[in-house]
Amino acid sequence: MDKLYPLKFKPIFKEKLWGGQKIKTILGKDFGDLDNCGETWELSCVPGNVSQVINGALKGELLSELVKKHQSNLVGKSVFDHFGDEFPLLIKFIDANQDLSVQVHPNDELAQKRHNCPGKSEMWYILQADEGASLINGFVRDTNRDEYEEYFHSGNIMKLLQEEVVNGGDVYYLPAGRVHTIGKGLMIAEIQQTSDITYRIYDFDRVDKHGNTRELHVEQALDAIDFSKPEQLKSEYETSPNQANSIVATPYFSTNKLFINQKKHISRTELDCFKIYIGVGGTGKIAGESIKFGEVILIPAILKEYEIEPDGELELLETYIEL
């Protein structure tokens, strides 16, 4: 069996009605002949969108095949026991050149019932924000289905939603059921459950280049929505150098922010899980593999000891699952 090592994957580029050019101009990724790129899927096992290795001896292998072949050596025993051959997380970069639709994602129970797949809880790390850029994160107050439908059908749904101006480095966790949208001028790193189920509620009456409106899922969304006001909007976190600063800890994934300015030895005998590193500033190496702003590396669970070496300063998101 091939030996596992730090893995990098070929991005999957997605043209979107609301997409822009920042994936190319800021992240330095060439999305070819597409008019724009709204999303680049950096690590995915979603059927039809499975990531392919681009480095080392396993170059060309699909993530789905690696999970089947290497099982707990790749993802960890508890993760493999729980998820089987399904890789449980999806990593994206998103460039919102226009507002995304107002939307909601179902939880695990509803998604399994309707779509035979997991739900979609997610977190956003703001990579870059134009001045005044904002997002929608839940309701301004506790509401209910009747009031929501009244606001929706009278064309006033936006008045019921919480808008917040954001800056680079801000973090938001959005559990399934939270009505939300990414606003114009934001580029984010998104960490989420492996699910591509989105219920569009409102799309600002837009049409695509063919003059068509996008499908809405008004009725489907009603059973998915959490009508309570969020207890927490932005996730606060420490910025201590050369240690893991917790920013999100959920049943679906945990994420730390690392500010590395000296060589750091990682020993993780207590954590039987893969780790995903997302470069959000600077350059360096992880277990000998180079990483820079806008790149993602998957560290197999079997690799328990390794070094993080910055070229000066390196900022990373570190994501894993604790079961």
Protein Blocks (a to p, Z undefined) as FASTA:
>chain_A
ZZdddddddddddddfkbcfklmmmnopaehjafbdfbdcfbdcbehiaccdfehjkgoi
afklmmmmnmmmmnopklmmmnomacfbdcdddddfbccdddddddfklmmmmnopacdd
dddddfbdcehiacdehjfbdcdfklmmmmmmnopmmmmpccddddehiacdddehiacd
ddehiacdddddddfbdcdfbgghpacfkopacdddfklmmmmpccbdcfbfcdcddfbe
hiacdfbdcfkbccdddddfbdcddddfkbgcddddddfedjddeehiacdehiacdddf
klmbccdddehiacdddddddZZ
